[in-house]
Amino acid sequence: MFRCLDCCRGQQVLCCNCCLVQHQHLPFHRIQRWTGKFFEREDLGNLGLLIHFGHDGNPCPTLFASSIHTPGDEIWEDDLIQDEKSEGDVQQDIEDGAFQKGQGMVFVTTSGVYKRQVQWCNCEDALPAHMQLLCMRFFSSTLKRPSTAFTFDVLDQFHIETLECHTSAHNFYTKLQRITYNRLPSLVPVRILQIGKSLWQSINFFFQDRYRELMRVSREWRYLKSLKRTGFAHKPNQMQKPGDLALFCPSCPQPGINVSEDEVKYAEDA
């Protein structure tokens, strides 16, 4: 039995299937599982929740003829692999993608960092993957083979916190990690891969978390916001000139607007 902490339904308890149906369009709610004695933390991704793209969150008609997206550049910390290989063989396997096991995408939201399985639209006129993400208000970290996406809300929140609270990107991401898993925030979502004969003879490889992606996507987000505010959103073919994205300052002298030509000439002569 499960209950949701974010739904406005009080302490309603649901079975697994009802919980998945209720959260088909709410994939990042926090849920708990009843163990028989108490409620413990659970994740919708572990229950098999699938996010559908291209049809307003509904399954694509070609669902049974398509496959679940398998990202190509992420390894989850709880997917620890032990194998009897030399360090050189292990490094080569990593470069070749031999340890890319995790299925699904990483989504960074205001309520935490989650891993979810996704189903792309495979219709003949389907949009590219990053455009399908944008239609669902997700900003992809890459254009090809996206494996990480940020919600519009979390990017707006980060932008406001950097302006008003002077929050660094590292502190903001660690806050999201703490929200996701308060007991062990360092486990969210990618850190270490252990390979070796035993726990005492293992080779540790440290992998990036989503901090680097946050830095890159936040810069792109701010630039796109600047284009929107200055009127370039509907002029994709128009080239920007130096100063086009600058904010208009009403206090600065603008000949013919807030200062006359004679005043400008008098100031230059003085």
Secondary structure, 3 states (H helix, E strand, C coil): CEEECCCCCCCCCECHHHHHHHCCCCCCCCEEEECCCCEEEECHHHHCCEEECCCCCCCCCCHHHCCCCCCCCCCCCCCCCCCCCCHHHHHHHHHHCCCCCCCCEEEEECCEEEEEEEECCCCCCCCCHHHHHHHCCEEECCCCCCCEEEEHHHHHHHHHHHHHCCCCHHHHHHHHHHHHCCCCHHHCCCCEEEEECCCCCEEEEECCCCHHHHHHHHHHHHHHHHHHHCCCCCCCCCCCCCCCCCCCCCCCCCECCCECHHHHHHHHHC
